[in-house]
């Protein structure tokens, strides 16, 4: 999935998150993709616990990098 974050809806706890990730996992397998990756904010303990319960691994050796605004425009311009 490209784009912004997926946020908990009012119906959180009803299996929607697991269903979403299961569907993405099936698509990964169908398309012979080796993994499914996503980001979670380090302070979001409930989500981290949920992902842990599904068997997701934390990649401590990676950091997220972001480019936007003027830096993005400068790079695009060459």
Phi, psi and omega per residue, in radians:
X1 nan 2.219 3.047
X2 -1.711 2.712 3.053
X3 1.999 -2.733 -3.005
X4 -1.395 -3.111 -3.073
X5 -1.254 2.689 2.996
X6 -1.642 2.210 -3.075
X7 -1.978 2.671 3.130
X8 -1.129 2.355 3.100
X9 -1.621 3.053 3.130
X10 -1.025 -0.465 -3.122
X11 -1.590 0.419 -3.127
X12 -0.967 2.522 -3.132
X13 1.613 0.096 -3.118
X14 -1.853 0.180 3.055
X15 1.666 0.032 -3.107
X16 -1.147 -0.726 3.138
X17 -1.103 -0.777 3.121
X18 -1.132 -0.698 3.120
X19 -1.111 -0.724 3.117
X20 -1.076 -0.860 -3.121
X21 -1.171 -0.617 3.087
X22 -1.114 -0.715 3.091
X23 -1.109 -0.721 3.087
X24 -1.154 -0.665 3.103
X25 -1.092 -0.750 3.097
X26 -1.071 -0.730 3.129
X27 -1.114 -0.718 3.089
X28 -1.015 -0.805 3.134
X29 -1.150 -0.736 3.132
X30 -1.067 -0.593 -3.086
X31 -1.729 0.224 3.126
X32 0.959 0.688 3.068
X33 -1.566 2.471 -3.013
X34 -1.418 -0.237 -3.082
X35 -2.872 2.928 3.044
X36 -2.193 2.177 -3.125
X37 -2.217 2.591 3.062
X38 -2.702 3.019 -3.135
X39 -1.989 2.636 3.039
X40 -2.506 2.426 3.110
X41 -1.152 2.430 -3.022
X42 -1.133 -0.317 3.120
X43 -1.566 -0.074 -3.056
X44 -1.536 1.234 -3.051
X45 -1.015 -0.713 3.124
X46 -1.069 -0.720 3.120
X47 -1.194 -0.720 3.116
X48 -1.059 -0.750 3.110
X49 -1.098 -0.705 3.104
X50 -1.086 -0.845 -3.140
X51 -1.105 -0.690 3.076
X52 -1.034 -0.713 -3.113
X53 -1.134 -0.398 3.106
X54 -1.520 -0.150 3.141
X55 1.707 0.203 3.130
X56 -1.261 2.501 3.133
X57 -1.714 2.529 3.025
X58 -1.532 2.285 3.135
X59 -1.759 1.492 -3.077
X60 -1.187 -0.355 -3.087
X61 -1.559 0.117 3.112
X62 -1.987 2.559 2.994
X63 -2.182 2.648 3.120
X64 -1.519 2.352 3.074
X65 -2.068 2.525 -3.129
X66 -2.432 2.472 3.058
X67 -2.266 2.311 3.121
X68 -2.654 3.098 3.034
X69 1.011 -2.367 -3.066
X70 -1.080 -0.708 3.131
X71 -1.074 -0.724 3.113
X72 -1.123 -0.752 3.121
X73 -1.113 -0.755 3.126
X74 -1.065 -0.781 -3.127
X75 -1.136 -0.736 -3.140
X76 -1.108 -0.589 -3.110
X77 -1.338 -0.295 3.125
X78 1.532 nan nan
